[in-house]
Amino acid sequence: MVCVMNLHSFLVEPVVALVAGILILVQPRLLNYIVAIYLIVVGVMGLAPHFLQ
């Protein structure tokens, strides 16, 4: 179970970063929102294994 969560984290983070980068290039005004959402997603993914045990 733990290996699946780690693999999931490794796959999601680069995809989120790539999408955020593209959106920032297309619409620079979205930078604040994209950074905030990215930080929230990474934080939740980092804390999720601790809460699910």
N, C-alpha and C positions, 0 to 999 in steps of 0.2 A: 504494500500500500504506500509506504513512504517513497519507494523508488518511482512509482507512478506520479506522485505529487511533484517530485523533483524534476522528472522528465517533462511534465506539464509546464512547470515554471520555466524551464529552459526553452520551450517552444513558444510560449506566450510572450515573454519579455521582448525578444527581437521583433516579433510581429507588431507588437504595440509601438515599439520605438520607430519602426519603419513607417507605419501608418501616421504616427504623430509627425515625423519629419516631413512626409509628403504634404500633410495638411498645413504645416507651418509654411512650407514653400508656396503653396497655392494661396493661402489666406493668412498672412502674417498677424492679423489682429487676433487670431485664435490662439496665439502663443500662450497667454496666461491660462486659458481654460485647458489646453492640451497638457501643459506642464502639471497643473493641479490634478487633472484626471490621471495622468501617468503616475504621479506620486501616490495617489490614493490606491490605484490598482496594484502597484508594486508593494505598498505597505500591507494591503489586505492579503496578497499572495504570500508575503513573508510571515504574517501572523497566523494564517489559516491552519497550518499544520499543528501549531501549538494549541489552538482551540478545538481542533477535531480529535485530539487524543483523549 
